[in-house]
Amino acid sequence: MADARPDGVAAALRRADPLAWGGLAAVLVLAAFPVYWAAASLVPLFGGSTGHAGDFVYYHAAGTRLRAAPATFYADESLIYPPPSGVPFALVSFLPIAWGYVLFAALTVAALAASLRIVEQMLPERPAGWARAAWWAVGMAAAPALQNVKFGQVNAFVLLAALVFVRAVARPEAHGTARRAAMAWGGAALAAGAWLKLYPLALALFALRRRTWPALAGLVAGVAVIPLAALPLVPPGLYRVFWAERLAAVASQPTPAVFNAGLPAVVERLRLPPEALLVYTSAPFGAAATAVAALVLAGGIAAAALAWHRGWRTAWAALAVLAVVPAASTLGWEYTFVLALPAFLVLLAEARRGPVGVRLVAIAAVGAWLLQKPPEGAMRWAVAHVPEPILDAFAARLVLALAALAGAVWWTRRTAGRA
C-alpha cells in the first residue's frame, strides 16, 4: 500500500492529502493535551477546586445526592438529565472526586476509541498504514472529543451507544439468528444511551423497517427495563419531575457563549454584540434561533430518512442524523458535537479522493475541528480586538466546517457521476 511506504507521508503532504496535514496537526495536539489536561483539570481537582472539570463535578454532586436522599436528585434546578443517568453518577460518586474524574476520563477515552473502531469498520475504503494512524489521530484529537475528556462529559458514552445501534441495524454481512440478536442488543444499547441523554432517540426511525423489528423490540425493552432495574436507587417520583418540569426547562438553558456551537446559537449571536460570546447566563433564545432549531432538526432528519428510503446506506443516513442533532440543538455545546464526529471522519476519508480544491477544504475543516475554545482571558482579548465576523465564524467553526466538507464531498460525487 502506497500510504505505508516510508516516503508516503512526504508525498501526501505535497499533494495536499488532508489526512497527512490533519494527522500531523492532530499528533501535536495529542502530545500537548495531557499536560494541558493535568494543569487545567486534574491538578485543580486534587487541590480542592473545580478547574475545567465542571461537568464531572456536577455529575458527582448529583450522584452523591441520589445515594444520600434519592428524592433530592433534582435539587439542582439546572440538572436536566433523565433519572436513570443518576445510576452511573452515583457509582462514580463512591470515589473521591479527583480519582473518580481520573477513572471517568479513562473510560471516556476508551469509549471514544471504541466508537472510532466502529466508524472505521463502516468506511468503504479504510485508510492503511500511516493514513490509518492519521485518521485515528484526527478522531481522538478533535476538539469535541478532547473536551469530553477535559470537562468530564458523558457524550462519548452516548455516542458509543448510538454507534452500537447503527452497526447492528446496518450490518449487511450478518444473517439469521445472529443478526436478530445483534439488532436486539443494539436497540437495548440505544435505550441505554437515551436514558443518559435523550439525543440518541432520533435514531429510532432506523428500527422501523420490517426487517429491523428486533432492534425496535430491543429499544422498547430497554426503555422499559432500565428504569425497573434502577428502581432500588431511582424512585418513580423522579420521572414525574423529569417529564413534567426538567424537559420544559430545557428552553431556558441556552446561552449565546462561544462554547455553544449549534446553529441556533449562531443565529442568536447575529443580533447580539460581540460581548455575548462571553455570556454564560442561561436564557431562552429569540424566535429566529428557536425556529432554526426546529427547522434544522425536523428538516435534517426528514432529509436523511428520505435518502434512506430511496436506497442510501443505513449507516450514512444514521450518521447524518447524529450530526444534525448537535447542529440543531439550542444546547449544542462543542463537546456535544462529538455526536457529529463519525460523519466528519467519514467525509474526511472520502475527501482524500477528491480534486485538490476538495482536499484543501478538508484540510481547513480538520483545522477547524482541532481548534479548542481558548481560555476566557484570551476570549476577552479577542472580543475587544478581533473583528466581529471573524469571532462569529470562529464560534460557528464546527458546523461551518462540517457543512463545507459535506458540500465538497457531495460536489465531488456529483461531478464524478456526470463524468
Summary of the structure (lengths in Angstrom):
residues: 419
radius of gyration: 21.4
end to end distance: 27.1
largest distance: 66.9
contacts: 1477
relative contact order: 0.12
helix: 77%
strand: 0%
